Amino acid sequence: MTNPLFDLSGRVALVTGGGRGLGFGMAKALAQAGATVVINDLDAARVEGAMRTLAEAGLAAETAFFDLTDPAAVAAGVREVESRVGPIHILLNNAGIQRRHPFVEFPEEDWQAVIDLNLTAPFRVAKEVAKGMIARRAGKIINVASINAIVTRPTIPAYTASKGGIMLLTKSMAVEWAQHNIQANAIAPGYYDTEMTKALVENREFSEWVTGRVPAHRWGRPEDLGGTVVFLASDASNFVNGQLIVVDGGLTCSM
Amino acid sequence: MADSFDLHSRVALVTGGSRGLGFAMARGLAKAGARVVINGLSEDNLAKAEAALKAEGLPVAAARFDATDRAAIPGGIKAAEDAFGAPIDILVNNAGLNRRAPILELKAEDWDFVVNADLTAPFLIAKAVAPGMIERRWGKIVNVASIASFIARPGIPAYIAAKAGLAMLTRAMAVEWAPHNVQANAIAPGYFKTDLTAPFRDNAQMNAWIVDKTPAKRWGLPEELAGIAVFLASDASNFVTGQTITVDGGFMATL
């Protein structure tokens, strides 16, 4: 028996970058809670794999291939999803990239690419999706930040700035749209074992640092985010607004 | 699908659980399947709360003891565990109180009174309950902090200090007990409609200030804490620890 507080049956969720990794893990959790998930990703093969996995689990999913870095494509893509699948009740702004260089060598085009996808794209997509949410007086926006919204390491200045930015962008959404019964919150994952962090997981020294440093003594698994995303996507969080929920096994609350 | 928010095998203790926010959280946990022991001081209030939950068919028991009296805590915890003949899996440290006076007028004994109830008592209760959680390698501690853990207003200095302390005590619990699969988190409620806050609503100026300043343009309803309580009490939050999650309709996200 599903607790009605966390039930997402009949709700459409758009998940950007939902083809793999944490995005796919969260998309799956939303689908398991009853949502019809729309997976946005640019990589057709990746989306196909994701759709197959969801279908095998008997979960409802659709695809949307629009380019998050193109404002016109985003506007048209959101309209197309809403007419084909239905009004978007849940937006999960998850797509993101990483570029690593020492600060003084950081190429401007890499800075721009990271800021554009990690920070500007969520602004763009939310702007289009929120119009309908405001009209319907219901919506949930979940932005995927990072523990790099709070703390950082060398060589990731663009990622860090983009994630710090999205934390406060979340508050901007919250304070403007709360009156329309839209809640905007962010999730800050710590270190997770995904395709994007494969090199780090396989680096023994780094992996030992993570498992030693994290109070829970393990890497996060994509399914560890399922509960938080369903909480923030459901009626269970109707008075929670502008928050950043850190899901890191205690990493950032210890020295 | 295994529902990660399900609490059917769990026993929860909610201190100060007979009224207001504590009662709403106790009810939320019970509706998610937990057997709930509500603690309180007033025989009358406890009987009413117990009857109300039983009328809904929910599994509830009462344990009358003064959760702020360090001498009464060991016996109280024992009584709570005896209520269902089962150890406590979920502890909600909710009991709290306040004494209002400007700093210059606050008596040392009133300071002690508030700090003892709002900070020392949760420490002692957790200390009594956690050994069993550690041994069983499963436990959830939910401390009820406040937006006053982060932001202040004149006239409640002891409450502010105690609630800020409770948010950091939560982190102390998190980093020590994460290796044992015990998660400790806090909830920071904003302004909620309870008997305790009725005088604020009766004061037109205060009421208008709260409603206008809150981006959601309304008071929180006690039942709106049920979702966060269930999330933090369940497997859905197994990689979330040391966090203080604010539930305030966006109050703290704005100026």
Interface residues (C-beta under 8 A of the other chain):
Chain A: M1 T2 N3 L5 F6 Q32 K171 A174 V175 E176 A178 Q179 N181 V214 P215 A216 H217 G220 R221 D224 L225 G226 G227 T228 V230 F231 S234 D235 A236 S237 N238 F239 V240 N241 G242 Q243 I245 V246 V247 D248 G249 G250 T252 C253 S254
Chain B: M1 D3 S4 F5 D6 G28 K31 A32 R171 A174 V175 A178 P179 N181 G190 T214 P215 A216 K217 G220 L221 E224 L225 A226 G227 I228 V230 F231 S234 D235 A236 S237 N238 F239 V240 T241 G242 Q243 I245 T246 V247 D248 G249 G250 M252 A253 T254
